[in-house]
Amino acid sequence: MHACDNQQPDTVIIAMLAQNNKEAWLHLYNKYASMLYGIILNMTGNEAIAGDILTEVFIALKHKKLLMRVKDALCHSLVRHTHKLTLKYLHARGLKPISIQTSNGDYPIINSLYFELATINELGSRSDITKQEILMNLRTEFNHFRDQSK
């Protein structure tokens, strides 16, 4: 059983955010912060920078109200937001991201989203699997990736 399995479902978190429930931010952070931090750390290779960027990610989410537009695929939306903000942060400081280190392509969906900035729909149009299957596979990759980042 994963740590996320006993967390609030994304739909509940989104509904709580829409109601301006402050506990929603705690649920969101508890569910996704370690995974997002792992992604940022893999992009930067620097714990201090990764911590700064993670803080910026959540501040930007709050101030830009990006989550109010999310209806589903919360995980995917958070990763895209984190990826873009990390690239912007690094670029502003004249730094370049390092690649996700995979020994045998363990994360094909993450890598497509990360390197190509592909959307779930674009991935679906390239393969024979449904959007729902891609999202399930993405969740599995993220859980595995998050566990290895700890």
N, CA, C and O atoms as a GROMACS GRO file, in nm:
protein
  600
    1MET      N    1   0.084  -0.118   0.000
    1MET     CA    2   0.000   0.000   0.000
    1MET      C    3   0.088   0.124   0.000
    1MET      O    4   0.184   0.133   0.077
    2HIS      N    5   0.057   0.217  -0.084
    2HIS     CA    6   0.133   0.341  -0.096
    2HIS      C    7   0.086   0.443   0.005
    2HIS      O    8  -0.027   0.436   0.054
    3ALA      N    9   0.173   0.538   0.036
    3ALA     CA   10   0.138   0.646   0.127
    3ALA      C   11   0.020   0.725   0.071
    3ALA      O   12  -0.065   0.771   0.146
    4CYS      N   13   0.014   0.740  -0.061
    4CYS     CA   14  -0.095   0.816  -0.123
    4CYS      C   15  -0.228   0.744  -0.113
    4CYS      O   16  -0.334   0.807  -0.124
    5ASP      N   17  -0.225   0.613  -0.093
    5ASP     CA   18  -0.348   0.536  -0.093
    5ASP      C   19  -0.442   0.576   0.021
    5ASP      O   20  -0.564   0.561   0.008
    6ASN      N   21  -0.388   0.625   0.134
    6ASN     CA   22  -0.474   0.663   0.244
    6ASN      C   23  -0.497   0.814   0.248
    6ASN      O   24  -0.547   0.866   0.348
    7GLN      N   25  -0.461   0.882   0.142
    7GLN     CA   26  -0.479   1.027   0.130
    7GLN      C   27  -0.616   1.055   0.069
    7GLN      O   28  -0.684   0.966   0.018
    8GLN      N   29  -0.654   1.182   0.074
    8GLN     CA   30  -0.778   1.225   0.009
    8GLN      C   31  -0.767   1.204  -0.141
    8GLN      O   32  -0.661   1.230  -0.199
    9PRO      N   33  -0.873   1.158  -0.206
    9PRO     CA   34  -0.870   1.148  -0.353
    9PRO      C   35  -0.856   1.287  -0.415
    9PRO      O   36  -0.896   1.387  -0.356
   10ASP      N   37  -0.800   1.291  -0.535
   10ASP     CA   38  -0.779   1.418  -0.604
   10ASP      C   39  -0.909   1.496  -0.620
   10ASP      O   40  -0.911   1.618  -0.605
   11THR      N   41  -1.017   1.426  -0.651
   11THR     CA   42  -1.145   1.496  -0.671
   11THR      C   43  -1.190   1.566  -0.543
   11THR      O   44  -1.248   1.674  -0.550
   12VAL      N   45  -1.164   1.505  -0.428
   12VAL     CA   46  -1.199   1.567  -0.300
   12VAL      C   47  -1.111   1.689  -0.275
   12VAL      O   48  -1.160   1.793  -0.231
   13ILE      N   49  -0.981   1.675  -0.303
   13ILE     CA   50  -0.889   1.789  -0.285
   13ILE      C   51  -0.930   1.905  -0.375
   13ILE      O   52  -0.932   2.020  -0.330
   14ILE      N   53  -0.962   1.876  -0.499
   14ILE     CA   54  -1.003   1.981  -0.593
   14ILE      C   55  -1.130   2.049  -0.544
   14ILE      O   56  -1.142   2.172  -0.549
   15ALA      N   57  -1.227   1.970  -0.496
   15ALA     CA   58  -1.352   2.027  -0.444
   15ALA      C   59  -1.325   2.113  -0.321
   15ALA      O   60  -1.384   2.220  -0.306
   16MET      N   61  -1.236   2.067  -0.233
   16MET     CA   62  -1.200   2.145  -0.114
   16MET      C   63  -1.133   2.277  -0.154
   16MET      O   64  -1.162   2.381  -0.095
   17LEU      N   65  -1.046   2.273  -0.254
   17LEU     CA   66  -0.981   2.395  -0.302
   17LEU      C   67  -1.084   2.492  -0.358
   17LEU      O   68  -1.076   2.613  -0.336
   18ALA      N   69  -1.181   2.440  -0.432
   18ALA     CA   70  -1.286   2.524  -0.491
   18ALA      C   71  -1.368   2.592  -0.382
   18ALA      O   72  -1.421   2.701  -0.402
   19GLN      N   73  -1.378   2.528  -0.265
   19GLN     CA   74  -1.451   2.584  -0.152
   19GLN      C   75  -1.361   2.670  -0.064
   19GLN      O   76  -1.403   2.716   0.043
   20ASN      N   77  -1.238   2.691  -0.108
   20ASN     CA   78  -1.139   2.771  -0.034
   20ASN      C   79  -1.111   2.712   0.104
   20ASN      O   80  -1.088   2.786   0.200
   21ASN      N   81  -1.114   2.580   0.113
   21ASN     CA   82  -1.086   2.509   0.237
   21ASN      C   83  -0.935   2.502   0.256
   21ASN      O   84  -0.865   2.442   0.174
   22LYS      N   85  -0.885   2.561   0.362
   22LYS     CA   86  -0.741   2.568   0.384
   22LYS      C   87  -0.679   2.430   0.407
   22LYS      O   88  -0.561   2.410   0.378
   23GLU      N   89  -0.756   2.334   0.457
   23GLU     CA   90  -0.703   2.199   0.476
   23GLU      C   91  -0.670   2.131   0.344
   23GLU      O   92  -0.590   2.038   0.339
   24ALA      N   93  -0.731   2.178   0.236
   24ALA     CA   94  -0.704   2.121   0.104
   24ALA      C   95  -0.556   2.135   0.070
   24ALA      O   96  -0.497   2.045   0.011
   25TRP      N   97  -0.496   2.247   0.108
   25TRP     CA   98  -0.354   2.270   0.080
   25TRP      C   99  -0.267   2.171   0.156
   25TRP      O  100  -0.166   2.124   0.104
   26LEU      N  101  -0.306   2.140   0.278
   26LEU     CA  102  -0.232   2.040   0.356
   26LEU      C  103  -0.242   1.903   0.290
   26LEU      O  104  -0.143   1.831   0.279
   27HIS      N  105  -0.363   1.867   0.247
   27HIS     CA  106  -0.381   1.738   0.178
   27HIS      C  107  -0.300   1.733   0.049
   27HIS      O  108  -0.236   1.633   0.019
   28LEU      N  109  -0.305   1.842  -0.026
   28LEU     CA  110  -0.231   1.850  -0.152
   28LEU      C  111  -0.081   1.836  -0.125
   28LEU      O  112  -0.013   1.759  -0.192
   29TYR      N  113  -0.032   1.910  -0.029
   29TYR     CA  114   0.111   1.905   0.004
   29TYR      C  115   0.151   1.765   0.052
   29TYR      O  116   0.250   1.709   0.005
   30ASN      N  117   0.074   1.709   0.144
   30ASN     CA  118   0.107   1.576   0.197
   30ASN      C  119   0.105   1.468   0.088
   30ASN      O  120   0.184   1.374   0.093
   31LYS      N  121   0.016   1.483  -0.006
   31LYS     CA  122   0.004   1.382  -0.111
   31LYS      C  123   0.111   1.395  -0.218
   31LYS      O  124   0.159   1.294  -0.269
   32TYR      N  125   0.148   1.518  -0.255
   32TYR     CA  126   0.233   1.537  -0.372
   32TYR      C  127   0.370   1.600  -0.349
   32TYR      O  128   0.454   1.594  -0.438
   33ALA      N  129   0.395   1.657  -0.235
   33ALA     CA  130   0.521   1.731  -0.215
   33ALA      C  131   0.644   1.644  -0.235
   33ALA      O  132   0.739   1.686  -0.301
   34SER      N  133   0.645   1.523  -0.179
   34SER     CA  134   0.766   1.440  -0.192
   34SER      C  135   0.790   1.398  -0.337
   34SER      O  136   0.904   1.393  -0.381
   35MET      N  137   0.683   1.370  -0.410
   35MET     CA  138   0.699   1.334  -0.550
   35MET      C  139   0.751   1.453  -0.630
   35MET      O  140   0.843   1.439  -0.711
   36LEU      N  141   0.692   1.571  -0.609
   36LEU     CA  142   0.734   1.691  -0.682
   36LEU      C  143   0.878   1.727  -0.646
   36LEU      O  144   0.956   1.766  -0.732
   37TYR      N  145   0.912   1.714  -0.518
   37TYR     CA  146   1.049   1.741  -0.475
   37TYR      C  147   1.146   1.647  -0.546
   37TYR      O  148   1.254   1.689  -0.589
   38GLY      N  149   1.109   1.519  -0.557
   38GLY     CA  150   1.194   1.422  -0.627
   38GLY      C  151   1.215   1.460  -0.773
   38GLY      O  152   1.325   1.446  -0.825
   39ILE      N  153   1.110   1.506  -0.838
   39ILE     CA  154   1.122   1.548  -0.977
   39ILE      C  155   1.216   1.668  -0.987
   39ILE      O  156   1.304   1.672  -1.072
   40ILE      N  157   1.194   1.766  -0.898
   40ILE     CA  158   1.278   1.886  -0.900
   40ILE      C  159   1.423   1.851  -0.871
   40ILE      O  160   1.514   1.900  -0.937
   41LEU      N  161   1.445   1.766  -0.772
   41LEU     CA  162   1.581   1.726  -0.736
   41LEU      C  163   1.649   1.655  -0.852
   41LEU      O  164   1.768   1.676  -0.877
   42ASN      N  165   1.575   1.572  -0.922
   42ASN     CA  166   1.632   1.505  -1.039
   42ASN      C  167   1.662   1.602  -1.152
   42ASN      O  168   1.753   1.579  -1.232
   43MET      N  169   1.588   1.710  -1.159
   43MET     CA  170   1.613   1.810  -1.262
   43MET      C  171   1.730   1.902  -1.225
   43MET      O  172   1.801   1.951  -1.313
   44THR      N  173   1.749   1.924  -1.094
   44THR     CA  174   1.849   2.022  -1.051
   44THR      C  175   1.975   1.959  -0.995
   44THR      O  176   2.085   2.014  -1.010
   45GLY      N  177   1.961   1.843  -0.931
   45GLY     CA  178   2.076   1.780  -0.866
   45GLY      C  179   2.122   1.854  -0.741
   45GLY      O  180   2.232   1.830  -0.692
   46ASN      N  181   2.040   1.944  -0.689
   46ASN     CA  182   2.080   2.027  -0.576
   46ASN      C  183   1.964   2.035  -0.478
   46ASN      O  184   1.856   2.085  -0.512
   47GLU      N  185   1.984   1.987  -0.355
   47GLU     CA  186   1.877   1.983  -0.255
   47GLU      C  187   1.827   2.121  -0.216
   47GLU      O  188   1.706   2.141  -0.201
   48ALA      N  189   1.918   2.217  -0.200
   48ALA     CA  190   1.877   2.352  -0.160
   48ALA      C  191   1.792   2.417  -0.269
   48ALA      O  192   1.688   2.477  -0.240
   49ILE      N  193   1.837   2.405  -0.393
   49ILE     CA  194   1.760   2.462  -0.504
   49ILE      C  195   1.626   2.391  -0.516
   49ILE      O  196   1.523   2.455  -0.539
   50ALA      N  197   1.625   2.259  -0.501
   50ALA     CA  198   1.500   2.183  -0.510
   50ALA      C  199   1.402   2.228  -0.403
   50ALA      O  200   1.282   2.240  -0.430
   51GLY      N  201   1.449   2.252  -0.282
   51GLY     CA  202   1.362   2.301  -0.175
   51GLY      C  203   1.305   2.438  -0.207
   51GLY      O  204   1.187   2.465  -0.184
   52ASP      N  205   1.390   2.526  -0.261
   52ASP     CA  206   1.343   2.660  -0.300
   52ASP      C  207   1.237   2.652  -0.409
   52ASP      O  208   1.135   2.721  -0.404
   53ILE      N  209   1.262   2.568  -0.507
   53ILE     CA  210   1.167   2.556  -0.618
   53ILE      C  211   1.036   2.494  -0.569
   53ILE      O  212   0.928   2.538  -0.611
   54LEU      N  213   1.042   2.395  -0.482
   54LEU     CA  214   0.919   2.335  -0.430
   54LEU      C  215   0.834   2.440  -0.360
   54LEU      O  216   0.712   2.443  -0.376
   55THR      N  217   0.898   2.526  -0.283
   55THR     CA  218   0.825   2.636  -0.218
   55THR      C  219   0.760   2.725  -0.322
   55THR      O  220   0.643   2.762  -0.310
   56GLU      N  221   0.836   2.759  -0.427
   56GLU     CA  222   0.783   2.843  -0.534
   56GLU      C  223   0.666   2.775  -0.605
   56GLU      O  224   0.570   2.841  -0.645
   57VAL      N  225   0.674   2.644  -0.621
   57VAL     CA  226   0.566   2.569  -0.688
   57VAL      C  227   0.434   2.589  -0.612
   57VAL      O  228   0.332   2.622  -0.673
   58PHE      N  229   0.438   2.570  -0.482
   58PHE     CA  230   0.314   2.581  -0.404
   58PHE      C  231   0.267   2.726  -0.392
   58PHE      O  232   0.147   2.752  -0.391
   59ILE      N  233   0.359   2.820  -0.382
   59ILE     CA  234   0.320   2.962  -0.379
   59ILE      C  235   0.253   3.000  -0.511
   59ILE      O  236   0.150   3.067  -0.511
   60ALA      N  237   0.312   2.958  -0.622
   60ALA     CA  238   0.255   2.989  -0.753
   60ALA      C  239   0.117   2.925  -0.770
   60ALA      O  240   0.027   2.986  -0.827
   61LEU      N  241   0.102   2.803  -0.720
   61LEU     CA  242  -0.029   2.737  -0.729
   61LEU      C  243  -0.135   2.819  -0.657
   61LEU      O  244  -0.247   2.835  -0.706
   62LYS      N  245  -0.100   2.870  -0.542
   62LYS     CA  246  -0.195   2.948  -0.462
   62LYS      C  247  -0.225   3.082  -0.527
   62LYS      O  248  -0.342   3.120  -0.540
   63HIS      N  249  -0.123   3.154  -0.567
   63HIS     CA  250  -0.144   3.289  -0.619
   63HIS      C  251  -0.203   3.293  -0.759
   63HIS      O  252  -0.280   3.383  -0.791
   64LYS      N  253  -0.168   3.197  -0.840
   64LYS     CA  254  -0.218   3.197  -0.978
   64LYS      C  255  -0.349   3.121  -0.991
   64LYS      O  256  -0.410   3.120  -1.097
   65LYS      N  257  -0.392   3.058  -0.882
   65LYS     CA  258  -0.517   2.981  -0.881
   65LYS      C  259  -0.523   2.879  -0.994
   65LYS      O  260  -0.629   2.854  -1.052
   66LEU      N  261  -0.407   2.820  -1.025
   66LEU     CA  262  -0.400   2.722  -1.133
   66LEU      C  263  -0.486   2.599  -1.107
   66LEU      O  264  -0.540   2.539  -1.200
   67LEU      N  265  -0.498   2.562  -0.983
   67LEU     CA  266  -0.572   2.441  -0.952
   67LEU      C  267  -0.722   2.457  -0.968
   67LEU      O  268  -0.795   2.357  -0.977
   68MET      N  269  -0.770   2.579  -0.972
   68MET     CA  270  -0.914   2.601  -0.990
   68MET      C  271  -0.960   2.559  -1.129
   68MET      O  272  -1.078   2.535  -1.151
   69ARG      N  273  -0.866   2.551  -1.224
   69ARG     CA  274  -0.901   2.512  -1.361
   69ARG      C  275  -0.889   2.361  -1.382
   69ARG      O  276  -0.930   2.310  -1.486
   70VAL      N  277  -0.834   2.290  -1.285
   70VAL     CA  278  -0.812   2.146  -1.298
   70VAL      C  279  -0.940   2.072  -1.263
   70VAL      O  280  -0.996   2.091  -1.155
   71LYS      N  281  -0.985   1.989  -1.353
   71LYS     CA  282  -1.105   1.907  -1.328
   71LYS      C  283  -1.067   1.761  -1.300
   71LYS      O  284  -1.132   1.695  -1.220
   72ASP      N  285  -0.963   1.713  -1.366
   72ASP     CA  286  -0.912   1.578  -1.343
   72ASP      C  287  -0.762   1.582  -1.374
   72ASP      O  288  -0.709   1.688  -1.406
   73ALA      N  289  -0.698   1.473  -1.364
   73ALA     CA  290  -0.554   1.463  -1.392
   73ALA      C  291  -0.473   1.562  -1.308
   73ALA      O  292  -0.385   1.631  -1.359
   74LEU      N  293  -0.505   1.569  -1.180
   74LEU     CA  294  -0.435   1.660  -1.089
   74LEU      C  295  -0.286   1.631  -1.087
   74LEU      O  296  -0.205   1.724  -1.095
   75CYS      N  297  -0.249   1.506  -1.078
   75CYS     CA  298  -0.108   1.468  -1.075
   75CYS      C  299  -0.036   1.521  -1.198
   75CYS      O  300   0.072   1.581  -1.187
   76HIS      N  301  -0.093   1.500  -1.314
   76HIS     CA  302  -0.033   1.546  -1.439
   76HIS      C  303  -0.021   1.698  -1.440
   76HIS      O  304   0.082   1.752  -1.481
   77SER      N  305  -0.124   1.767  -1.396
   77SER     CA  306  -0.121   1.914  -1.393
   77SER      C  307  -0.012   1.965  -1.300
   77SER      O  308   0.059   2.061  -1.332
   78LEU      N  309   0.002   1.901  -1.185
   78LEU     CA  310   0.107   1.941  -1.090
   78LEU      C  311   0.246   1.918  -1.147
   78LEU      O  312   0.336   2.001  -1.130
   79VAL      N  313   0.265   1.807  -1.215
   79VAL     CA  314   0.396   1.777  -1.273
   79VAL      C  315   0.429   1.877  -1.383
   79VAL      O  316   0.542   1.928  -1.388
   80ARG      N  317   0.334   1.906  -1.470
   80ARG     CA  318   0.360   2.005  -1.576
   80ARG      C  319   0.393   2.141  -1.517
   80ARG      O  320   0.486   2.208  -1.562
   81HIS      N  321   0.317   2.183  -1.416
   81HIS     CA  322   0.342   2.311  -1.350
   81HIS      C  323   0.481   2.311  -1.286
   81HIS      O  324   0.556   2.408  -1.300
   82THR      N  325   0.514   2.204  -1.217
   82THR     CA  326   0.645   2.193  -1.150
   82THR      C  327   0.758   2.194  -1.252
   82THR      O  328   0.858   2.262  -1.233
   83HIS      N  329   0.741   2.119  -1.358
   83HIS     CA  330   0.843   2.112  -1.463
   83HIS      C  331   0.867   2.250  -1.523
   83HIS      O  332   0.981   2.295  -1.535
   84LYS      N  333   0.760   2.317  -1.562
   84LYS     CA  334   0.773   2.450  -1.623
   84LYS      C  335   0.836   2.550  -1.527
   84LYS      O  336   0.923   2.627  -1.566
   85LEU      N  337   0.790   2.548  -1.401
   85LEU     CA  338   0.845   2.642  -1.304
   85LEU      C  339   0.992   2.614  -1.277
   85LEU      O  340   1.072   2.706  -1.260
   86THR      N  341   1.030   2.485  -1.272
   86THR     CA  342   1.169   2.448  -1.250
   86THR      C  343   1.256   2.496  -1.366
   86THR      O  344   1.363   2.553  -1.344
   87LEU      N  345   1.210   2.473  -1.488
   87LEU     CA  346   1.286   2.520  -1.604
   87LEU      C  347   1.300   2.672  -1.602
   87LEU      O  348   1.408   2.725  -1.632
   88LYS      N  349   1.194   2.742  -1.568
   88LYS     CA  350   1.198   2.889  -1.561
   88LYS      C  351   1.296   2.934  -1.453
   88LYS      O  352   1.376   3.026  -1.475
   89TYR      N  353   1.292   2.871  -1.337
   89TYR     CA  354   1.382   2.904  -1.226
   89TYR      C  355   1.528   2.884  -1.268
   89TYR      O  356   1.612   2.971  -1.247
   90LEU      N  357   1.556   2.769  -1.327
   90LEU     CA  358   1.693   2.738  -1.369
   90LEU      C  359   1.740   2.834  -1.478
   90LEU      O  360   1.852   2.884  -1.474
   91HIS      N  361   1.654   2.859  -1.575
   91HIS     CA  362   1.689   2.949  -1.686
   91HIS      C  363   1.722   3.089  -1.634
   91HIS      O  364   1.816   3.152  -1.680
   92ALA      N  365   1.644   3.138  -1.538
   92ALA     CA  366   1.666   3.272  -1.483
   92ALA      C  367   1.802   3.282  -1.413
   92ALA      O  368   1.855   3.392  -1.396
   93ARG      N  369   1.856   3.169  -1.373
   93ARG     CA  370   1.984   3.168  -1.302
   93ARG      C  371   2.098   3.116  -1.390
   93ARG      O  372   2.209   3.092  -1.342
   94GLY      N  373   2.070   3.098  -1.518
   94GLY     CA  374   2.172   3.052  -1.611
   94GLY      C  375   2.211   2.907  -1.590
   94GLY      O  376   2.322   2.867  -1.626
   95LEU      N  377   2.121   2.826  -1.533
   95LEU     CA  378   2.148   2.685  -1.507
   95LEU      C  379   2.068   2.599  -1.604
   95LEU      O  380   1.969   2.643  -1.661
   96LYS      N  381   2.113   2.475  -1.623
   96LYS     CA  382   2.044   2.381  -1.711
   96LYS      C  383   1.998   2.261  -1.629
   96LYS      O  384   2.066   2.221  -1.534
   97PRO      N  385   1.884   2.204  -1.665
   97PRO     CA  386   1.837   2.085  -1.592
   97PRO      C  387   1.919   1.963  -1.628
   97PRO      O  388   1.973   1.952  -1.738
   98ILE      N  389   1.928   1.872  -1.533
   98ILE     CA  390   1.988   1.742  -1.562
   98ILE      C  391   1.875   1.647  -1.595
   98ILE      O  392   1.761   1.670  -1.554
   99SER      N  393   1.903   1.543  -1.666
   99SER     CA  394   1.797   1.452  -1.710
   99SER      C  395   1.760   1.355  -1.599
   99SER      O  396   1.836   1.330  -1.506
  100ILE      N  397   1.638   1.300  -1.613
  100ILE     CA  398   1.597   1.194  -1.522
  100ILE      C  399   1.686   1.073  -1.551
  100ILE      O  400   1.696   1.028  -1.666
  101GLN      N  401   1.747   1.022  -1.449
  101GLN     CA  402   1.837   0.909  -1.465
  101GLN      C  403   1.758   0.778  -1.458
  101GLN      O  404   1.711   0.740  -1.351
  102THR      N  405   1.744   0.712  -1.570
  102THR     CA  406   1.677   0.582  -1.572
  102THR      C  407   1.771   0.481  -1.633
  102THR      O  408   1.837   0.506  -1.734
  103SER      N  409   1.775   0.366  -1.570
  103SER     CA  410   1.868   0.264  -1.618
  103SER      C  411   1.814   0.191  -1.740
  103SER      O  412   1.890   0.152  -1.828
  104ASN      N  413   1.683   0.173  -1.746
  104ASN     CA  414   1.629   0.094  -1.857
  104ASN      C  415   1.494   0.147  -1.905
  104ASN      O  416   1.408   0.070  -1.947
  105GLY      N  417   1.475   0.276  -1.898
  105GLY     CA  418   1.349   0.333  -1.945
  105GLY      C  419   1.232   0.297  -1.856
  105GLY      O  420   1.123   0.270  -1.906
  106ASP      N  421   1.253   0.296  -1.725
  106ASP     CA  422   1.146   0.261  -1.631
  106ASP      C  423   1.029   0.358  -1.634
  106ASP      O  424   0.920   0.324  -1.588
  107TYR      N  425   1.050   0.478  -1.685
  107TYR     CA  426   0.949   0.582  -1.677
  107TYR      C  427   0.917   0.639  -1.816
  107TYR      O  428   0.939   0.758  -1.839
  108PRO      N  429   0.866   0.560  -1.907
  108PRO     CA  430   0.843   0.612  -2.043
  108PRO      C  431   0.741   0.726  -2.047
  108PRO      O  432   0.758   0.819  -2.125
  109ILE      N  433   0.637   0.720  -1.966
  109ILE     CA  434   0.537   0.827  -1.969
  109ILE      C  435   0.595   0.953  -1.906
  109ILE      O  436   0.581   1.062  -1.961
  110ILE      N  437   0.660   0.939  -1.791
  110ILE     CA  438   0.722   1.055  -1.727
  110ILE      C  439   0.823   1.119  -1.821
  110ILE      O  440   0.826   1.241  -1.835
  111ASN      N  441   0.906   1.038  -1.886
  111ASN     CA  442   1.005   1.094  -1.977
  111ASN      C  443   0.941   1.166  -2.095
  111ASN      O  444   0.991   1.269  -2.138
  112SER      N  445   0.830   1.113  -2.147
  112SER     CA  446   0.761   1.183  -2.256
  112SER      C  447   0.707   1.316  -2.208
  112SER      O  448   0.718   1.417  -2.278
  113LEU      N  449   0.649   1.316  -2.089
  113LEU     CA  450   0.596   1.441  -2.034
  113LEU      C  451   0.708   1.538  -2.000
  113LEU      O  452   0.696   1.659  -2.019
  114TYR      N  453   0.817   1.484  -1.950
  114TYR     CA  454   0.930   1.565  -1.902
  114TYR      C  455   1.011   1.624  -2.017
  114TYR      O  456   1.035   1.745  -2.021
  115PHE      N  457   1.052   1.540  -2.111
  115PHE     CA  458   1.140   1.586  -2.217
  115PHE      C  459   1.064   1.649  -2.334
  115PHE      O  460   1.112   1.745  -2.394
  116GLU      N  461   0.949   1.595  -2.366
  116GLU     CA  462   0.874   1.641  -2.482
  116GLU      C  463   0.765   1.741  -2.446
  116GLU      O  464   0.709   1.806  -2.534
  117LEU      N  465   0.734   1.752  -2.317
  117LEU     CA  466   0.619   1.830  -2.270
  117LEU      C  467   0.492   1.785  -2.342
  117LEU      O  468   0.405   1.866  -2.374
  118ALA      N  469   0.483   1.654  -2.367
  118ALA     CA  470   0.365   1.598  -2.432
  118ALA      C  471   0.248   1.601  -2.336
  118ALA      O  472   0.266   1.602  -2.214
  119THR      N  473   0.128   1.602  -2.391
  119THR     CA  474   0.008   1.593  -2.310
  119THR      C  475  -0.038   1.447  -2.306
  119THR      O  476   0.006   1.364  -2.384
  120ILE      N  477  -0.127   1.419  -2.214
  120ILE     CA  478  -0.184   1.284  -2.204
  120ILE      C  479  -0.256   1.249  -2.335
  120ILE      O  480  -0.243   1.137  -2.384
  121ASN      N  481  -0.329   1.344  -2.390
  121ASN     CA  482  -0.400   1.318  -2.517
  121ASN      C  483  -0.303   1.289  -2.630
  121ASN      O  484  -0.329   1.202  -2.713
  122GLU      N  485  -0.190   1.360  -2.634
  122GLU     CA  486  -0.090   1.334  -2.737
  122GLU      C  487  -0.031   1.194  -2.720
  122GLU      O  488  -0.009   1.124  -2.819
  123LEU      N  489  -0.006   1.154  -2.596
  123LEU     CA  490   0.046   1.019  -2.573
  123LEU      C  491  -0.055   0.914  -2.616
  123LEU      O  492  -0.018   0.811  -2.672
  124GLY      N  493  -0.182   0.941  -2.591
  124GLY     CA  494  -0.287   0.847  -2.631
  124GLY      C  495  -0.298   0.833  -2.782
  124GLY      O  496  -0.324   0.725  -2.833
  125SER      N  497  -0.278   0.944  -2.852
  125SER     CA  498  -0.289   0.938  -2.999
  125SER      C  499  -0.171   0.865  -3.061
  125SER      O  500  -0.179   0.820  -3.176
  126ARG      N  501  -0.060   0.852  -2.986
  126ARG     CA  502   0.059   0.781  -3.037
  126ARG      C  503   0.055   0.632  -3.008
  126ARG      O  504   0.137   0.556  -3.061
  127SER      N  505  -0.038   0.588  -2.924
  127SER     CA  506  -0.036   0.448  -2.882
  127SER      C  507  -0.176   0.388  -2.892
  127SER      O  508  -0.273   0.455  -2.928
  128ASP      N  509  -0.184   0.262  -2.859
  128ASP     CA  510  -0.312   0.190  -2.865
  128ASP      C  511  -0.381   0.185  -2.730
  128ASP      O  512  -0.479   0.111  -2.714
  129ILE      N  513  -0.333   0.261  -2.631
  129ILE     CA  514  -0.397   0.255  -2.500
  129ILE      C  515  -0.481   0.381  -2.477
  129ILE      O  516  -0.456   0.486  -2.535
  130THR      N  517  -0.580   0.366  -2.390
  130THR     CA  518  -0.673   0.476  -2.364
  130THR      C  519  -0.611   0.580  -2.270
  130THR      O  520  -0.510   0.555  -2.205
  131LYS      N  521  -0.674   0.695  -2.266
  131LYS     CA  522  -0.632   0.802  -2.175
  131LYS      C  523  -0.633   0.750  -2.031
  131LYS      O  524  -0.540   0.778  -1.954
  132GLN      N  525  -0.737   0.677  -1.995
  132GLN     CA  526  -0.747   0.623  -1.858
  132GLN      C  527  -0.631   0.528  -1.828
  132GLN      O  528  -0.576   0.531  -1.717
  133GLU      N  529  -0.594   0.443  -1.924
  133GLU     CA  530  -0.481   0.352  -1.904
  133GLU      C  531  -0.350   0.429  -1.890
  133GLU      O  532  -0.263   0.393  -1.809
  134ILE      N  533  -0.336   0.534  -1.969
  134ILE     CA  534  -0.215   0.617  -1.958
  134ILE      C  535  -0.208   0.680  -1.819
  134ILE      O  536  -0.102   0.681  -1.757
  135LEU      N  537  -0.320   0.732  -1.771
  135LEU     CA  538  -0.322   0.794  -1.638
  135LEU      C  539  -0.290   0.692  -1.528
  135LEU      O  540  -0.220   0.724  -1.432
  136MET      N  541  -0.342   0.571  -1.543
  136MET     CA  542  -0.312   0.466  -1.444
  136MET      C  543  -0.164   0.430  -1.449
  136MET      O  544  -0.101   0.414  -1.344
  137ASN      N  545  -0.109   0.417  -1.569
  137ASN     CA  546   0.034   0.386  -1.584
  137ASN      C  547   0.120   0.501  -1.532
  137ASN      O  548   0.224   0.478  -1.471
  138LEU      N  549   0.076   0.623  -1.555
  138LEU     CA  550   0.148   0.740  -1.506
  138LEU      C  551   0.152   0.740  -1.354
  138LEU      O  552   0.256   0.766  -1.294
  139ARG      N  553   0.039   0.710  -1.292
  139ARG     CA  554   0.034   0.703  -1.145
  139ARG      C  555   0.132   0.597  -1.094
  139ARG      O  556   0.203   0.621  -0.996
  140THR      N  557   0.136   0.482  -1.159
  140THR     CA  558   0.228   0.376  -1.119
  140THR      C  559   0.373   0.422  -1.132
  140THR      O  560   0.454   0.399  -1.042
  141GLU      N  561   0.406   0.487  -1.244
  141GLU     CA  562   0.543   0.538  -1.262
  141GLU      C  563   0.577   0.640  -1.154
  141GLU      O  564   0.687   0.637  -1.098
  142PHE      N  565   0.484   0.732  -1.125
  142PHE     CA  566   0.511   0.834  -1.024
  142PHE      C  567   0.531   0.773  -0.886
  142PHE      O  568   0.621   0.812  -0.812
  143ASN      N  569   0.446   0.677  -0.853
  143ASN     CA  570   0.461   0.613  -0.722
  143ASN      C  571   0.597   0.545  -0.711
  143ASN      O  572   0.664   0.554  -0.608
  144HIS      N  573   0.637   0.476  -0.816
  144HIS     CA  574   0.768   0.410  -0.817
  144HIS      C  575   0.880   0.513  -0.810
  144HIS      O  576   0.975   0.497  -0.734
  145PHE      N  577   0.867   0.618  -0.890
  145PHE     CA  578   0.966   0.725  -0.893
  145PHE      C  579   0.976   0.793  -0.757
  145PHE      O  580   1.086   0.819  -0.708
  146ARG      N  581   0.861   0.822  -0.697
  146ARG     CA  582   0.858   0.887  -0.565
  146ARG      C  583   0.924   0.799  -0.460
  146ARG      O  584   1.003   0.847  -0.379
  147ASP      N  585   0.893   0.671  -0.462
  147ASP     CA  586   0.952   0.579  -0.364
  147ASP      C  587   1.103   0.572  -0.378
  147ASP      O  588   1.173   0.559  -0.277
  148GLN      N  589   1.155   0.579  -0.501
  148GLN     CA  590   1.299   0.575  -0.521
  148GLN      C  591   1.366   0.706  -0.485
  148GLN      O  592   1.486   0.711  -0.460
  149SER      N  593   1.287   0.815  -0.481
  149SER     CA  594   1.342   0.948  -0.448
  149SER      C  595   1.357   0.967  -0.298
  149SER      O  596   1.424   1.061  -0.254
  150LYS      N  597   1.296   0.879  -0.220
  150LYS     CA  598   1.302   0.894  -0.073
  150LYS      C  599   1.433   0.848  -0.018
  150LYS      O  600   1.455   0.854   0.103
   0.00000   0.00000   0.00000
